[in-house]
C-alpha cells in the first residue's frame, strides 16, 4: 500500500472517529450519519471516484435529501413502509434529474424516516459532515494527494431511464413493505437501497461479480456488528472505539477485495445505530436484503438487455427488400 492510500485511509478512519466521538460527547445519536462513510469510500478509498458528480452537487443533494427525509418523518402520518417508499421514490427522481450517479443521496432521505427522527440535528449533521469531507478533499487535491476529476453531467433522462426508475420503485416498494411487516427492517436499510440503485446501473461492476459484492457488504456489516457487540456491549467500552475498530477493518477488507462499494462503508457504521437487541441478527438481515436486491438487479438488467436487443433488431433495415424500380 503506497503512502497516498495510507494517508487517505487514516483520514477516513479519523472522520469516522470524529463523527462518533462527537455523537457520544453530546449524547446525540442523530449526529451519526452512516452515509458519510459511504462518501469517504467513494471519494478517498476508491482509486477512482465512485460516482459521476461534482463536489458542489454532492453537498447540495445531501442537504436537499436530508431535509426531505426529515419532513417526511415529521409531517406524514402514514405507516412506516409507505413513508420509506415515498422517500425512495422521490429520491429516484432527484437522482435522475440531477444528472449524476450519486446514489447515496437516497440514504440521506431514507435514514431519518427509518429512525423516525424529528430533530434538526440529523440535517445539520448530514450537511456538516459532508461539508467537512469535501473541504478535506479539496485540501488533498491542492496537496496532489488526490487528483481532480472532471464532472460531465449525465445525458438528459430518456424513456428507458424512466422505465428503469419505475421498475426499481415497484421492486423496492414491495421489498420494503415485506421487510417492515415481518420486522426485518434492516434488510431494506438505507445503504442497501442505495446499493440496489447502483446494482441496476448499466455499467455496474458489482453486478458482474455478484457473489463477491454481496459477500463484501455482508462482511463489512458483520465487522461493524461484532466490533460494537464485543467492545461496547460486552466490554462496556466507548462506541467511538468500536466504530474506529470497525472502520479500520472495513478499510482493510475493501483494499483486500479490491472492490470499493460505498454502501459497504455505510453499513459498517450503521451497526452503531442498530438497537442492541437486533445487533447480532443485523448482518443476516443485510445479507438477505443485499442478496435479494442483487438478484432483482440481475433480472432487471437481463430484461433491459432483451428489450434493447429487440428494439435494435426491429430497427435494422431489411436489406433483402429491394426498392421497386419505376
N, C-alpha and C positions, 0 to 999 in steps of 0.2 A: 504494500500500500504506500503510495507516494505521499509527500508531505501535504499536498493540497487536500487529498482525501482525508488525511488525519485532521487537518485544521477544520474542514467542513463538518466532519463527524463530531469533533469536540464542541463546535459551536451549536450543532443541532441538539446534543445532549444538554448543553448549558441552557438553551432556550427552554427545553422541557423542564429542567430543574427550576428555572426562574418562574415558570408558569405555575407549577405545582406548589413550589415554596410560597409564592405569593398567596395562593389559594388557602394554604394551611395557616399562614400568618394572619390573614384577615378573616379566616373561617368563612370563606365564600366559595362553595363548590362551583358556582356558576362561572368562576374565573377559568376553570379548566375547559379549554376549547380543544378537543382532540384533533380537529381538522388542522390546527396549527402544525401538528406533527406531519400531517399529510403534505402541507405546503413545504415543510422542511425537506421531506423526502424528494418531492418533485423539483425543488429549486437547488438544494445543496448536495444531496446524496446521489441523485441520479446523474450519470455522466452527461446527459443531455436533458434539457428542460422537458418535463413530462407533458406539458400542455402547450398548445398554440395560443398564447395570451401575453399581454403586456403587464408590467408591474402596476400601472395605473388601474387597469381593468380588474386585476386581482383584488386590489383594495376596495374599489367601488362595488364589485359584485359581492364580496363578502359582507360589506356593510348593508347593501340592499337586502340580501337574502337573510341576514341575521335579524334585521328589523321586521321583515316579512314573517319569519318564523315566530318571533315574539308576539306579533299582532294576532296571528292565527291562534297561538296558545292562549292568549288573554281574552280575545274578543269573540271567538267562535265557540258557542255552546253546543258542540257536536261530539259524537263518540270519537274516541282516540283514533281508530283506524281511518275514519273519514278525514279527520284533520291531517293525519300523516299523508294520506293520499292526495289531498288538496295541495299540501306543501310540495310534495314531489312533483305533481303535475305542473304547477305554476313554475317551478324551477326548471323544468324541461323546456318550457317556452323561453324563459330568461336565458338559458344556455344557448338555445337555438338563435335567438335574436341578438345575443351578444357577439355572435360570430367568432366565438372562441371554443376551445375544447376543455375549459376549466370546470370540470365536473364537481370538484369539491364544494362549489357554491351550494350544491344540493344539501350537503350535510349541515351547512351553516343555517339553513332554514328548518331542516327536519329535526335537528338536535333539540332546540328549545321546545318544540312541540312534543317530542317523545318524553322529555324530562318534565313536562308540564310547568315550564319556567314562566314566572310572572315578573321577574326582576330585570331592570335595565342593565344590571351588572353583566349579564351574558352578552348583550350587544356591545357594551364598551370593551369587554374582554376580547371578543372576536375581532373587533376593529383595531384595538390597541395592539394585540399580539401580532396580527397580520402586518400592521404598520411597522412594528419593531423588526420583524423578519425581513421586510422589504428594505428598510433602511440599512440593515446589516448586509443585505445582498448588494445594494448599491455601493456600499463601502468596499466590499470584496471585489466588485467589478473594478473600482478605481485602483485597488491594490493588485489587480490582474490575477487574483486567485480564482475567480470565476470569469467566464467570458460572456460578453454581451451577445444576446441573440436577438435578431431582428424579428419583430412581430408582424406577421402578414395575416390580416383578418381572413377568416374562412369565407368561402363563397356565400352569397345570399341563400336562404333556405330554398330547397327545391321540393317538388311534390313527393319525392321518395323520402326526404327528410321528415316531412310531416307524417308520412305513413309509418316510418320507424318510430317517431315520437308517440304516435297513437298506440302502437303495439307495446312499446315499453311501459306506457302508463297503465294500460289494461293489465299487463302481466304483473307489474309492481303492485297495483291496487289489489289484485287477487291474493298475492302473497302476503301483503300487509294485513288484509282482512283475516286471513287464516292464522297468521302468526299471533296477532293480537288476541284473537278469540280462543286460541289454545294455550295462551300465556307463554309463548315462545318469542317474546318481543325482540330479543337481540339477534334473532335470525334475520330481522329486517332493520338492523341498526343502521344509522345514517351512513357510515362509511361503506356498508355493504350495498346500499342503494347507489352510492357513488360508483362502486366497483361494477355494478350491473350496467350502469350507463356507459362506463368505459369499456366493458367487455363487448358491448354491442356496436362499438365503433368499427367501421370497415377495416381500419388499419390496426386494430387491436392486436398487439403481440402476445398478450396474456392468453387470448383465445386460441392461439396457435400451440400453446403448451398448457392446457387446462389443468392437468393434474398438478404440475409444478406450481402454477399460480394459486390454486386453491390450497395446496399444501403450505405454501409460503405464508399466506394470510392466516391460516389456522395456527401455524407455529408461532407467529408473532402475537396473536391473540392469547395463546396458551402461555407464552412468556410473560405477558402483562398480568394475566390472572395469577400465575404461580408466584411471581415476584410480590404482588400485593398480598396474597394469602400467607406466604411464608414470612415475609418481613413485617407486614403491618398487622395482619390478623393473629398470627401465631406468636411472633416475637415482639409485638407491640412497638415496632419502630415506626419512624415517620413515613407518611405517604410519599414524601419527596424522595426519600431514599429508595423506596420501591419503584417509583417512576423512573428515577435515574438508572437503576439496575436494569429495568425493562427496556429503557431506551438504548442502553449500551448493547444489550443482547439483540435488540431489533436491528441496530446498525450492523452488527456482525453477521446476522442472518441475511440481510439484504446484500451485503458485499459477497457473502459466500455463495448465495444463489445467483448472484449477478442478474437479479430481476428486481427492479426498483418500482414496486407498486405502492403509490401513495396511500391507498386505503389500508394497507398493512400497518403503516405507521400510526394512523388514526385509531385503528382497532387495538393496538398495543396500549395506547394511553386511555382509550375508552374504558379499559378494565379498571381504571382508578375511580370511575363513576358508577360502576355496577353495584347494586345492592349486595351486601355481604352474603346474604342467603342464596343469591343466584351466581356467586362468583365462580364456583367450580363447574357449573354447567354452562357458563358463558362461552368457553372455547367450543363446546359441542354445538351450541346454537349458531356460532359463527361458521363452523364447518358445514353444517346442514344448509344454512342460508346461502353461503357463498357457492356451495355445490349446486344447489337448485338454480340460482341465478346464472351460473356459468352454463349449465345445461340449457336453460332458456335462451341465453345469448347465442349459443351454438345453433340451436334450432332457428332462431330469428335470422341469423346470418345465412343459413342454408336456404331458407325461404326467400330471402332478399336476392341471393345469387341466382336462384332458379328464375325469379321474376325478371331480373336484369338480362339473363341469357335468353329468356323467351322474347322479351322486348327487342333485343338485339337481332335475333333471328327473324322476327316479324318485319323489321325494318330493312333487311337485306334485300336489294332488288333481285328479281328473278331474271338472271341473265339468259335463261333458255327461251324466254319470251321475246321474240323479235318484233320490233315495231312494224306495223303494216306499211307497205310501200304503196304510195299513191302515184 
